[in-house]
Amino acid sequence: LPPVNLKRYKPINAGRIGNPETMVLHLTDHHDGQVTVSYNHEVYKVRVEHLYQSVMRITNLHRQMYPVNDLVVFITGDMTHGENVYQGAKVGTIVCGARDQVLLAVAVLSEFLLSLKEQFLTVTVECVRGNHGRYAKEAPATSNWDLMLYDLLKEKLAPYKIAVNVSDSFYKIVDVQGHRFFLCHLDQFRATQGIPWFAMVRGIGNWFVTYGGFDYIVGGHFHRDDFLRINSRCKLIMGASTVTDDSFTLEVIKTSSIPCQWTFGVHRDKGVTWSYSLIVDPAFFPKADGGRSAG
């Protein structure tokens, strides 16, 4: 056999390699106001605090390699649970009515986003609505609790120079470092026996042609974090939820949910270069001894 020629690694000083990257944080399906065996508004606040700490740990790690000055926050809907009985908001499953849920969520999210603004040069928030925000089937599409929440955030955060951009349509296309991100909630794909992967590949492929192409599609709805390659140019980034033990995940998707949210970095030449699914409750961390975690 021929001899092996080992390659020598040439280290580069930390903080001096690569171009600046934009950090993206994907928030989806927080369902503030929902009550399950393991979830309520107080649990939600604790999990958002864990999310903040995790985001900053990841940010500071990457800042040792290159500048990470700008943060873009994608919010893809179902941030409150609503009060529609046909969507599971029955007596005993919500802590209060939809109006009060919106006010609870505004308090939590504004504190969260303002804390992030202390750590980044710029923070921009891009929002699309979900299905749980729907006031009623007969109501206009813009009669949506998510949109009301976003409007309140926009007003509250404007003095702090945080731009909150809200789409009145079901989708929004956002440019990050020259790469196109298609945002939607993904409730356009109906789940009856789990996640409808085949329908999503076909439907997203059609959107890709209709809307002039995009590099990534980002959504939630199915309460599960996952990736899916749609075609050679487009990848789906599907976010999970902060909720646990909810009936939709257990009965329709037929899986137990792990409370987590995506964050990833975007490079101008390489697109998404790294990603982390941040678990927001330590009880759901993998066990080092091989034991089973909660949920």
C-alpha positions as CSV (number, residue, x, y, z in Angstrom):
1,L,0.0,0.0,0.0
2,P,1.2,3.5,-0.7
3,P,2.4,5.7,2.2
4,V,-0.1,8.0,3.9
5,N,0.7,11.7,3.6
6,L,-0.9,13.5,6.5
7,K,-2.2,17.0,5.9
8,R,-1.1,19.7,8.3
9,Y,-3.7,22.1,9.7
10,K,-2.8,25.8,9.4
11,P,-4.6,27.6,12.3
12,I,-6.0,31.1,11.7
13,N,-6.4,33.6,14.5
14,A,-9.9,33.5,15.9
15,G,-12.0,36.6,15.1
16,R,-10.2,37.3,11.8
17,I,-11.6,34.8,9.4
18,G,-14.6,35.0,7.1
19,N,-17.1,37.8,6.4
20,P,-19.7,39.1,8.8
21,E,-22.8,36.8,9.1
22,T,-26.4,37.7,9.9
23,M,-28.0,35.7,12.7
24,V,-31.6,34.6,12.2
25,L,-33.9,33.5,15.0
26,H,-37.1,31.7,14.1
27,L,-40.0,32.0,16.5
28,T,-43.1,30.0,15.8
29,D,-46.0,28.3,17.6
30,H,-45.6,29.7,21.1
31,H,-49.4,29.3,21.7
32,D,-49.2,31.7,24.7
33,G,-52.4,31.2,26.7
34,Q,-52.7,27.5,26.1
35,V,-52.8,25.1,29.1
36,T,-51.7,21.5,28.9
37,V,-50.4,19.1,31.5
38,S,-46.9,20.6,31.2
39,Y,-47.5,24.1,29.7
40,N,-49.0,27.4,30.7
41,H,-48.1,31.1,30.6
42,E,-45.6,30.8,33.5
43,V,-43.9,27.9,31.9
44,Y,-43.8,29.8,28.6
45,K,-42.0,32.8,30.3
46,V,-39.4,30.5,31.7
47,R,-38.8,28.8,28.3
48,V,-38.4,32.2,26.6
49,E,-35.8,33.1,29.2
50,H,-33.9,29.8,28.4
51,L,-34.2,30.7,24.7
52,Y,-32.6,34.1,25.3
53,Q,-29.7,32.6,27.2
54,S,-29.1,30.0,24.5
55,V,-29.2,32.5,21.7
56,M,-26.6,34.6,23.4
57,R,-24.3,31.7,24.1
58,I,-24.4,30.7,20.5
59,T,-23.9,34.3,19.4
60,N,-20.9,34.8,21.6
61,L,-19.3,31.5,20.4
62,H,-19.6,32.6,16.7
63,R,-18.4,36.1,17.5
64,Q,-15.0,34.6,18.3
65,M,-14.7,33.7,14.7
66,Y,-16.3,36.6,12.8
67,P,-18.6,39.6,13.3
68,V,-22.2,38.8,14.1
69,N,-23.8,42.3,14.5
70,D,-27.2,41.9,12.9
71,L,-30.2,39.8,14.0
72,V,-33.3,39.0,11.9
73,V,-36.2,37.5,13.7
74,F,-38.7,35.4,11.7
75,I,-42.1,35.0,13.4
76,T,-44.3,32.6,11.5
77,G,-47.5,32.6,13.5
78,D,-49.6,30.9,16.2
79,M,-47.9,33.0,18.9
80,T,-51.1,32.9,20.9
81,H,-53.5,30.0,21.2
82,G,-56.7,31.9,20.4
83,E,-60.2,31.0,21.5
84,N,-61.6,29.1,18.5
85,V,-63.2,25.9,19.9
86,Y,-62.7,24.2,16.5
87,Q,-58.9,24.6,17.0
88,G,-58.8,23.0,20.4
89,A,-59.4,26.1,22.5
90,K,-62.0,24.6,24.7
91,V,-62.8,25.4,28.4
92,G,-59.9,24.3,30.5
93,T,-57.3,24.5,27.7
94,I,-56.8,28.3,27.7
95,V,-55.9,30.6,30.6
96,C,-57.9,33.6,29.3
97,G,-59.6,35.0,26.2
98,A,-57.8,35.9,23.0
99,R,-57.5,39.6,23.7
100,D,-55.8,39.0,27.0
101,Q,-53.6,36.3,25.4
102,V,-52.3,38.9,23.0
103,L,-51.5,41.3,25.9
104,L,-49.7,38.5,27.7
105,A,-47.6,37.7,24.6
106,V,-46.8,41.3,23.9
107,A,-45.3,41.7,27.4
108,V,-43.1,38.5,27.0
109,L,-42.0,39.1,23.4
110,S,-41.2,42.8,23.8
111,E,-39.0,42.1,26.8
112,F,-37.3,39.3,24.8
113,L,-36.7,41.4,21.7
114,L,-35.5,44.5,23.6
115,S,-33.1,42.3,25.5
116,L,-31.7,41.1,22.2
117,K,-31.5,44.7,20.9
118,E,-29.0,45.3,23.8
119,Q,-26.7,42.7,22.3
120,F,-27.0,43.4,18.5
121,L,-26.4,46.5,16.4
122,T,-29.6,45.9,14.5
123,V,-32.7,43.8,15.2
124,T,-35.4,43.4,12.5
125,V,-38.6,41.4,12.9
126,E,-40.4,39.8,9.9
127,C,-43.9,38.4,10.6
128,V,-46.6,36.3,9.0
129,R,-49.8,35.1,10.5
130,G,-50.7,31.5,11.7
131,N,-54.0,29.6,11.7
132,H,-54.7,29.8,15.4
133,G,-55.0,33.6,15.1
134,R,-58.0,33.3,12.9
135,Y,-61.0,35.0,14.5
136,A,-63.5,32.8,12.6
137,K,-63.8,31.1,9.2
138,E,-66.3,33.7,8.0
139,A,-64.1,36.7,9.1
140,P,-61.6,38.4,6.8
141,A,-58.2,36.9,6.6
142,T,-56.7,40.0,8.4
143,S,-59.0,39.5,11.4
144,N,-56.3,37.5,13.1
145,W,-54.9,37.6,16.6
146,D,-51.3,37.2,15.3
147,L,-51.6,40.3,13.2
148,M,-53.0,42.2,16.2
149,L,-50.1,41.0,18.3
150,Y,-47.6,42.1,15.6
151,D,-49.2,45.6,15.3
152,L,-48.8,46.1,19.1
153,L,-45.2,44.9,19.0
154,K,-44.5,47.3,16.1
155,E,-45.9,50.2,18.0
156,K,-44.1,49.3,21.3
157,L,-40.7,48.6,19.7
158,A,-40.5,51.5,17.3
159,P,-39.0,53.9,19.8
160,Y,-36.2,51.5,20.3
161,K,-35.4,51.3,16.6
162,I,-36.6,47.7,16.2
163,A,-38.4,47.4,12.8
164,V,-41.4,45.0,12.9
165,N,-42.5,44.3,9.3
166,V,-45.9,42.6,9.0
167,S,-47.4,40.8,6.0
168,D,-51.1,41.0,5.3
169,S,-50.8,38.0,3.0
170,F,-50.2,34.3,4.0
171,Y,-46.5,34.6,3.0
172,K,-43.6,37.1,3.0
173,I,-40.3,37.0,1.1
174,V,-37.4,38.4,3.0
175,D,-33.9,39.1,1.8
176,V,-31.1,38.2,4.2
177,Q,-27.5,38.7,2.9
178,G,-28.8,38.4,-0.7
179,H,-30.6,35.2,-0.1
180,R,-34.4,34.9,-0.4
181,F,-36.4,33.4,2.5
182,F,-40.1,32.5,1.9
183,L,-41.9,32.8,5.2
184,C,-45.3,31.2,5.9
185,H,-47.0,29.2,8.6
186,L,-47.3,26.0,6.6
187,D,-51.0,25.4,7.6
188,Q,-51.7,25.4,3.9
189,F,-50.8,21.7,4.1
190,R,-53.3,19.7,6.0
191,A,-52.1,17.0,8.4
192,T,-54.4,14.0,8.9
193,Q,-52.0,11.1,9.3
194,G,-48.8,13.0,10.3
195,I,-46.8,15.5,8.4
196,P,-47.8,15.6,4.7
197,W,-44.3,15.5,3.2
198,F,-45.3,14.6,-0.3
199,A,-47.9,17.4,-0.5
200,M,-45.4,19.9,0.8
201,V,-42.8,19.0,-1.7
202,R,-45.3,19.5,-4.5
203,G,-46.9,22.6,-3.1
204,I,-43.6,24.4,-2.2
205,G,-42.3,23.4,-5.7
206,N,-45.2,25.2,-7.2
207,W,-44.7,28.3,-5.0
208,F,-41.0,28.3,-6.0
209,V,-42.1,28.7,-9.6
210,T,-44.9,31.2,-8.9
211,Y,-42.9,33.5,-6.7
212,G,-39.8,33.6,-8.8
213,G,-37.7,31.2,-6.8
214,F,-36.3,31.4,-3.2
215,D,-33.4,29.7,-1.4
216,Y,-35.2,28.7,1.8
217,I,-38.8,28.4,3.0
218,V,-39.3,28.8,6.8
219,G,-42.5,27.8,8.7
220,G,-43.9,25.9,11.6
221,H,-47.4,24.6,12.3
222,F,-46.4,20.9,12.8
223,H,-44.7,21.5,16.1
224,R,-41.6,19.6,15.0
225,D,-38.2,20.8,14.0
226,D,-36.9,19.4,10.7
227,F,-35.1,20.1,7.4
228,L,-36.3,19.0,4.0
229,R,-34.5,19.5,0.6
230,I,-37.2,20.6,-1.8
231,N,-35.0,20.9,-4.9
232,S,-31.4,21.7,-5.8
233,R,-32.0,25.4,-4.9
234,C,-34.5,25.3,-2.1
235,K,-34.5,23.9,1.4
236,L,-37.4,23.8,4.0
237,I,-36.6,24.9,7.6
238,M,-39.5,23.7,9.7
239,G,-39.7,25.0,13.3
240,A,-41.1,23.3,16.4
241,S,-43.0,24.9,19.3
242,T,-42.5,25.9,22.9
243,V,-45.6,23.8,23.8
244,T,-45.5,20.3,25.2
245,D,-48.2,17.7,25.6
246,D,-50.6,19.4,23.3
247,S,-53.4,17.4,21.6
248,F,-52.6,18.5,18.1
249,T,-49.0,17.1,18.2
250,L,-50.0,13.9,20.0
251,E,-53.3,13.1,18.1
252,V,-52.8,14.5,14.6
253,I,-49.0,14.5,14.1
254,K,-48.7,11.5,16.3
255,T,-45.5,12.4,18.0
256,S,-44.5,14.0,21.2
257,S,-43.0,17.5,20.8
258,I,-39.7,18.8,22.1
259,P,-39.9,22.5,23.0
260,C,-37.3,24.1,20.7
261,Q,-36.7,26.9,18.2
262,W,-34.2,27.3,15.3
263,T,-31.4,29.8,15.1
264,F,-29.0,29.9,12.2
265,G,-26.3,32.1,10.5
266,V,-26.5,33.4,6.9
267,H,-23.4,34.2,4.9
268,R,-23.6,36.4,1.8
269,D,-21.8,33.8,-0.4
270,K,-22.8,30.5,1.2
271,G,-26.3,31.0,2.5
272,V,-27.1,29.2,5.8
273,T,-23.8,28.1,7.2
274,W,-24.8,26.7,10.6
275,S,-28.0,26.0,12.5
276,Y,-29.0,25.1,16.0
277,S,-32.3,23.7,17.3
278,L,-32.3,25.3,20.7
279,I,-34.1,23.3,23.4
280,V,-35.9,25.7,25.7
281,D,-36.5,23.4,28.7
282,P,-33.5,21.5,30.3
283,A,-35.8,18.6,31.1
284,F,-35.7,17.7,27.4
285,F,-32.0,17.7,27.0
286,P,-30.6,14.3,25.9
287,K,-29.3,12.2,28.9
288,A,-25.6,11.6,28.9
289,D,-26.1,8.2,30.5
290,G,-28.5,7.0,27.8
291,G,-31.5,7.5,30.0
292,R,-34.8,8.7,28.6
293,S,-35.5,12.4,28.7
294,A,-38.9,13.9,29.6
295,G,-41.6,13.8,27.0
